[in-house]
């Protein structure tokens, strides 16, 4: 582990227990609870990611431009956000049930994802894809099952990792290693977007409990400033409002997903 992890302030929520069985993670109740409607917090994050990725020039390569979404779970909007920057996007996932959901969903995603794409396509980079996002994702996406701790080095031209590093463990060292492995699979200069639950106490999916590490935006900045070229870190509270900065009127629903967390954090930057 990088020695820089020693001065991070992230704290485990509870004592370490037997790791959960990720193959039994149920994607259907998870996406219904989290993504069936475009929430205000996700919309705010999409706006930021859209403008960040949309301003990037696609990598100049001899072959295909490669993107990766690490720990995709039952969430397609990070992959949709990368479409202007890559020819292929790997949906990298550990759990077997999640992989099955991703294979089915990426072939022809449900209409519930249309509001997410409409939010993205207001930018010219996404408007070029227009109404063809469904077929474009079907061609580009490939699901790969594996552990993020075994990711290849320096392969991908753009990457995302949403609600993964802090939601697979309550061990600060393992959390930092997950971030290192994600950033390490990106080529130097590759743009990335990473999102984290803020001060989460853990979570339950269909009655099964999963761990979490309590972190906030200060922990994220402290660590990422040492291992990446960070452009911005933004935080919304559990009601989807920016903690710092202006909040435009929001018509999207912004109810609290569950007890035991204090919002979400988004980091945008480039691998080094």
Protein Blocks (a to p, Z undefined) as FASTA:
>chain_A
ZZklmmpcbdcfbdcdddddfklpcfklmmmmmmmpccfklmmmmmmmmmmmmmpccddd
fbdcddddehkljafklmmmmmmmpfbdcdddfblklmmmmmmmmmoccfklmmmmmmmm
mpmklmmnmmmlmmmmmmmpccddddfklccehkbfbdcdehklmmmbccfklmmmmmmm
mmmmpcehiacdddddehiabdaeehiacddddddfklmmmmmmmmcccfbdcdddfkop
afbdcddddfbdcbdfbghiabdcddddddZZ
